[in-house]
Amino acid sequence: MIQRHYDTLKNWAQIYLPALGTLYFTIATIWHIPYAEEVLGSIIAVDTFLGVILKISTGKYTPPTDGDLLVDPDRVGRYQLDIATPLDDIPGKNQIRLNVKQETF
């Protein structure tokens, strides 16, 4: 759920607001619509604010994991999976996310 909201805001910050600002400024300049610079400046301010907030959120956001991949540092090629997600739920996922942990076993 959080990831979906983050992706939506990221799309607004990276795609929709810059496109909207460009479109409005271009049309306003061609058709002599007033306040083109003010509207564009406002869109850029909102876009910059979103970019800053999303960067902060990215640094603090830890996506949920499905388990751990345990790596034995003393034995090259020795791995063990510790899956927390029920195995019946995995076929419905597009991807699984694992933490990598060094652990002797």
C-alpha positions as CSV (number, residue, x, y, z in Angstrom):
1,M,0.0,0.0,0.0
2,I,2.7,2.5,1.0
3,Q,4.8,1.5,-2.1
4,R,1.7,2.2,-4.4
5,H,1.3,5.7,-2.9
6,Y,5.0,6.4,-3.2
7,D,5.0,5.3,-6.8
8,T,2.0,7.5,-7.6
9,L,3.7,10.6,-6.0
10,K,6.9,9.8,-7.8
11,N,5.1,9.7,-11.1
12,W,3.5,13.0,-10.4
13,A,6.9,14.5,-9.4
14,Q,8.9,13.0,-12.3
15,I,6.4,12.9,-15.2
16,Y,3.0,14.7,-14.8
17,L,3.9,18.0,-13.1
18,P,6.9,18.7,-15.4
19,A,4.7,17.8,-18.4
20,L,1.8,20.0,-17.2
21,G,4.2,22.9,-16.5
22,T,5.6,22.7,-20.0
23,L,2.2,22.3,-21.6
24,Y,0.7,25.3,-19.8
25,F,3.7,27.6,-20.3
26,T,3.9,26.7,-24.0
27,I,0.1,27.2,-24.6
28,A,0.0,30.4,-22.5
29,T,2.9,31.9,-24.4
30,I,1.4,31.0,-27.8
31,W,-2.1,32.3,-26.9
32,H,-1.0,35.1,-24.7
33,I,-2.8,33.7,-21.6
34,P,-1.9,35.8,-18.6
35,Y,0.2,34.6,-15.6
36,A,2.2,32.0,-17.5
37,E,5.3,32.5,-15.5
38,E,3.4,32.5,-12.2
39,V,1.6,29.3,-13.0
40,L,4.8,27.6,-14.2
41,G,6.7,28.8,-11.1
42,S,4.0,27.4,-8.8
43,I,4.0,24.0,-10.6
44,I,7.8,24.0,-10.3
45,A,7.6,24.8,-6.6
46,V,5.2,22.0,-5.9
47,D,7.3,19.6,-8.0
48,T,10.5,20.5,-6.1
49,F,8.7,20.1,-2.8
50,L,7.5,16.6,-3.8
51,G,11.0,15.7,-5.0
52,V,12.5,16.7,-1.7
53,I,9.9,14.8,0.3
54,L,10.2,11.7,-1.8
55,K,13.9,11.7,-1.5
56,I,13.6,11.8,2.3
57,S,11.0,9.1,2.2
58,T,13.2,6.9,0.0
59,G,16.0,7.1,2.6
60,K,13.7,6.1,5.4
61,Y,11.5,3.6,3.7
62,T,12.3,-0.1,4.2
63,P,10.2,-2.3,2.0
64,P,8.7,-5.4,3.6
65,T,10.7,-8.6,3.0
66,D,9.6,-12.2,2.4
67,G,12.4,-13.7,4.4
68,D,16.1,-14.1,4.6
69,L,18.9,-15.5,2.4
70,L,21.5,-16.8,4.9
71,V,25.0,-16.9,3.5
72,D,27.7,-18.9,5.3
73,P,30.9,-16.8,5.1
74,D,33.1,-19.8,6.0
75,R,31.8,-22.0,3.2
76,V,31.7,-20.5,-0.2
77,G,28.5,-21.4,-2.1
78,R,26.6,-22.4,1.1
79,Y,23.2,-20.7,1.2
80,Q,20.0,-21.2,3.1
81,L,16.5,-19.7,2.6
82,D,14.4,-18.7,5.5
83,I,11.1,-17.7,3.9
84,A,8.6,-15.9,6.2
85,T,5.9,-15.5,3.5
86,P,3.6,-18.5,3.3
87,L,4.6,-20.6,0.4
88,D,1.0,-20.6,-1.0
89,D,1.2,-16.8,-1.3
90,I,4.4,-16.8,-3.4
91,P,3.0,-17.9,-6.8
92,G,0.7,-14.8,-6.8
93,K,3.6,-12.4,-6.4
94,N,5.6,-10.8,-9.2
95,Q,8.8,-10.8,-7.1
96,I,10.0,-11.7,-3.6
97,R,12.3,-9.6,-1.5
98,L,14.9,-11.2,0.8
99,N,17.4,-9.8,3.3
100,V,20.9,-11.1,2.8
101,K,22.5,-12.1,6.2
102,Q,25.8,-13.7,6.9
103,E,25.4,-16.5,9.3
104,T,27.4,-19.7,10.0
105,F,25.2,-22.8,9.9
